[in-house]
């Protein structure tokens, strides 16, 4: 195996490198980190670029280019030290010291996120959960009591979160964002499709699950179309004749899937049937 990562960035700190790394590379670094964490858990000490690239679903040349932004990491003819490379990526992604996270919106989605253990394993500790539903305030969710959103400003000073997550209904997302910004939170992850208005110094990212499913729908339609065209070409030269592949999901016997936030349940915590202004799906 051949590794080649000697770059001028040797010895440069992760923070100094961050401004030079393209956003697409950052996204792939997060994927490499996930793979490296699994390898470390399996006590794998060394991994080649080819092995890491296959596990991450990218080409080995692209992987080597991505990792070149981190400075020298691999050893020619040997590979990457899994632990050292994991630590290096964590440093560049700003994960070395971990993050404290508060979440606003203790509905089904919010409770599921609080109960997901993968966040803590990757350096994100849930430290506060907030809602405005009196039926939920004071109830525990995975060891965290649901606190009144009216306490949010003081709680931010107390808990010192570095990231806030918004899982409220769309109508309340902007108001919650305003509260978080006023309290001094600089990074916000919103699960509302609404475009939130925040100052330039506040980083806001949106996760729109409907958009992600629409993209999957497009891929399904495109793949079905491609399959239909492929079979049609084959059928043209087949004296017996082959039916053209169906071009819609129903004809392909794809079972419709319906999703509901009600299906998501965190491990532990207290469930409630009530839905206040914040907790509605």
N, C-alpha and C positions, 0 to 999 in steps of 0.2 A: 504494500500500500504506500502511496505517496502523499505526503502532506506538504503544503507550501504556503506559509503564512508569515513570512518575514516582511513586515511593513514598517514605515516610518513612525507608526504610533506606539512603538515599544515603550513601555513605562508610563504611558499617558493614562490618567485616571479615567474611570467610567464617565464622570460628569463632564470632563473635557472633551470626550469623544461624542457625547450625545448629539451635539449640534450638527455633526458631520454625517450622521447616519440617516439614510433615506427612510421614509415612513414604511415603505414596503419591506425593507430589510428588518425594521423593528418588529413588524408583525411576524416575520419568519423566525427572528431570534426567540420570540415567545414560544413558538412551536418547538424549536430546538431545545429550549429549556425544559419543556414538558417531557420530551424524549429522554433527555439527560437525567431528569429526576427519576424516571422509571429505571434507567440503567443503573443509577446509583443505588436505588432500592434493591436491585437484583445483584448488587456487589460486583458489577462490571467495572473494571478499572480503566481499560483502554478501549476506544472505539475508533474505527477508521472513518474517513470522510464518506466513503461509499456506504458504509453501514448506517451512519447517522443520516445521510441524505435519503436513503430508502425508507428509514423509519419515519422521517419527517415529511416524506412525499414530495421531495424536490430533487433537482438534478445535483450531482456532486459538484459540478463547476459553479453553480449558483451558490451552493452552500459554502464553498471555499471563498468565494467573493464576499459573501455576507460576513463570514468570520474574519476576513482580512481587516474589517473595520475595527476589530477588537485588539489588533496588534498580534504579535506572534503567539500562537497557541499550540499548534500541532508540531510533532517531531517527524521529520522526513523518514519514511520507512517504518515508523512505529505507530503513529496515530495520535489521538487526543487523549489526554488525561481527563476522564469523565468529571471528576470532582473539581479540578481546576477550571475546566471550561464552563461547568455549571456556575461556579462562583464568579467567573469573569462576566458571564452574561447577566447574572443577577446584579452585579455591580453596575453594568452599563444601563440596565433597565431600572435602576434605582430601587432594587429590592433587597439590598444587602441588610438594611436595618429594619425591613418589614414595614407594613402600613396598618394604621388603625382606621377602621371603616365604621361609619354610622349609616343607618338605613332608615328612610322615611317612607312609611306605607306598609303596615303590618297585615296586608291582605294575603291571599293565597300565594302569590308570586313572591312577596317579600318574605314570608315565613319559609318558603322553600329555599330561598337564597341564604337566609340566616342558617338554615339547617345543613347547608352543603359543606361538608368537611374539607373539600378540596381547596377552598380559599385559604384556610389556616395553613395547610400543608405547603402552600405556595407563597406564604408570607403576608396574607391579608387576614387580620384578626377583626372580627365583628365586635365592636365595643358598645354600640348603642342602637336601639330600635325604637322608633317613634310613630305615633298615630294620633288621630283626634277622636277616635271612637271610644266613648266612655265604657262600652262593653269590653273593649280590649285593653284599655289602659290598666296597668298593674298585673296583667296576666303574663306568665313566663313563656318564652319561646326559646327552646334550646338553651336554657339557663340565663337568658337575657329578659328582664322585665320590659314590657312595652311601656314606654314613657310618653307623657303628654307632649304633643308637638309644640305646645306653648312654652315648654321648657327648653326648646332646641337651642336658642342663643346661648343660654347659660351652660347647657350641657356641652356645647362645642368647646367652650373655654375649659370646661372640666375634663373632657375626654381627649382633647387635642387630636381629633381625627385628621388624617391626611387626605382621605377620600370619602365622599358621600354618595350614596345610591338613592335614587328616587324611583319608587315603585307605586306611586299614587295614580289615581285616575287622571286623564289628560287635563281636565279642567282645573286641577289643583297643582299641576307640575310647576308652572311658572311661579306661583306664590311660594312654593316650597323652595324653589331655586333661589328666589330673592332672599328668603330667610337664611339659607345656607351661605350665600355670598355676603350678606350683612354680618354674619357671624364669623367670617374670615376663612371659610372653606375655599380652597383653590382648585380642587379637582372634583368634578361631579360626573357621575355616570347615571344617565336617565333611561328608563325603560319606556318612556312615553314617546310617541312619534312626533309630538309637538316640538318645533324648533324653539329652544329656550334662549331667551335674551339674557346675556351675562357680559360683564366687562371683559375687555381683551385679555386681562391677566388671569382670568379664570378659565381653566380648560374644561370644556363640556363635551362629552361623548354620548351619543344616542345608540341604544340597541332597539331596533324596531323589528320585532319578531314577525310581523305581517310581511314586511319587505323581504326578510330572509326566506319566508315560505313562497313569496311571489317569485323570487329568484330560482328557487327549487322547481316551481311550476314551469318556468321558462326552460330550465334544463331538461325537465321531463318531456316537454313538448318538442324541444329541439332534438333530443335523442330519439324520440318516437318518429319524428320526421326523417332523421338520418337513417333509421332502421328501415323505414318504408322505402326510401330511395334505393338503399343497398339491395333489398330483396327484389325490387322492381327490375334492377339491372340484371340480377341473376335470372329472373324469370324470363327476361327477353331472349335468353339463349337456351332456355330449357324447353325441349320439345314437348314435355309432358305438361308444363305450365305450373308455376308456383304462385300462390296467392300473395298479393302485396301485403306487407305487414301492416297491421292496423295503426292509425295515426292519432289515436286519442286514448286517454288513460282507461276509459271504460272498456273499450274493445280489447285492451291489453290485460284485462282482468285485474286492474289495479284497484284494490279495495279502498274506498274513500276513508280518510282518517279525519276524525273530528277531535279537536283538542279543547281543553277547558282548564282554566287556572284551578278549578276545583279538584282536578285530578292530581295536582302537585301538592304533596304533603311532606313537610320536613320531618326529620327524625326527632322525636321528642316534642315538647311544647304542648300548648293547649289549643285545641280547635274551637271555633265558635261559628255559629251560623249567622250571626249578625254582621251587617255590612254598613259601616258608616260612610261619611263623605270621602274619607281617605282610602278605606279598605276595599271599596268596590273594585272588581277586576277591571 
